[in-house]
Amino acid sequence: MKVRDFEVKDKEAYIAMSKAFYESEASIEDGNEEQFITTFKQVMKKSPYVRGLLLEQEGAIIGYALLGFFWCNGNESITILIDELYIKKAHRGKQYGRKFFTWLEKNYDLDEYTFTLEVNPRNEKALSFYTKLGYKQSKYIVMEKY
């Protein structure tokens, strides 16, 4: 599996997959095309806070990931938020999720980075998958304002 940064030509593929992500059990909220376009624009600006990645197998796009970056004093490290990880239905169950996390840990050393992610509590498959990878539920409640 190849992991690469978004390119301008990937916009429509990303939007279609992001729409599918927000319509799936992975998301609690509804997404909209405006937010997908805004995210794609931020990725294309090479913002230091967001990275968009496409997952490919034999030249075909099989999924995507969005990463966010911020400093966390409590962890004494840059925290990488795996904001979204989406694998197309036809490619699930083929270890691509595991391969993505192997790629992530190879490219972002756990001695220097902390990984965090959010999981829909009703998405039992995802909870099981992330637990098997060594992720644990945080002690904190996440609060948002926007």
Residue pairs with C-beta under 8 A, 6 or more apart in sequence:
1 55
1 56
1 57
1 62
1 96
1 99
1 100
1 103
2 55
2 56
2 57
3 53
3 54
3 55
3 56
3 65
3 100
3 103
4 53
4 54
4 56
5 43
5 51
5 52
5 53
5 54
6 14
6 40
6 43
6 44
6 52
6 53
6 54
6 64
8 44
10 54
10 61
11 37
11 40
13 54
13 61
14 36
14 40
14 52
14 54
14 64
15 33
15 36
15 37
15 40
17 61
17 63
17 64
17 86
17 88
18 31
18 36
18 39
18 64
18 84
18 86
19 31
19 33
19 36
20 86
20 88
21 27
21 31
21 84
21 86
22 29
22 30
22 31
23 31
24 86
25 120
25 122
25 123
25 125
25 126
26 84
26 86
26 120
26 123
26 126
27 120
28 120
39 50
39 52
39 66
40 52
42 49
42 50
43 50
43 51
43 52
43 66
48 69
49 68
49 69
49 70
50 66
50 67
50 68
50 69
50 83
51 66
51 67
51 69
52 64
52 65
52 66
52 67
53 64
53 65
53 66
53 67
54 61
54 63
54 64
55 61
55 62
55 63
55 64
55 65
55 87
55 96
55 100
56 62
57 91
57 96
61 88
62 87
62 88
62 91
62 96
63 85
63 86
63 87
63 88
63 91
63 96
63 100
64 84
64 85
64 86
65 82
65 84
65 85
65 86
65 100
66 82
66 83
66 84
67 80
67 81
67 82
67 83
68 80
68 81
68 83
69 78
69 79
69 80
69 81
70 78
70 79
70 81
71 77
71 78
71 79
72 78
72 79
72 114
75 114
77 112
77 113
77 114
78 112
78 113
78 114
79 113
79 114
79 115
79 116
80 104
80 108
80 113
80 114
80 115
80 116
81 116
81 117
81 118
82 104
82 115
82 116
82 117
83 117
83 118
85 97
85 100
85 117
87 96
87 97
97 129
98 133
101 133
104 115
108 115
115 135
116 138
117 130
117 135
118 142
119 126
119 127
119 130
120 126
121 127
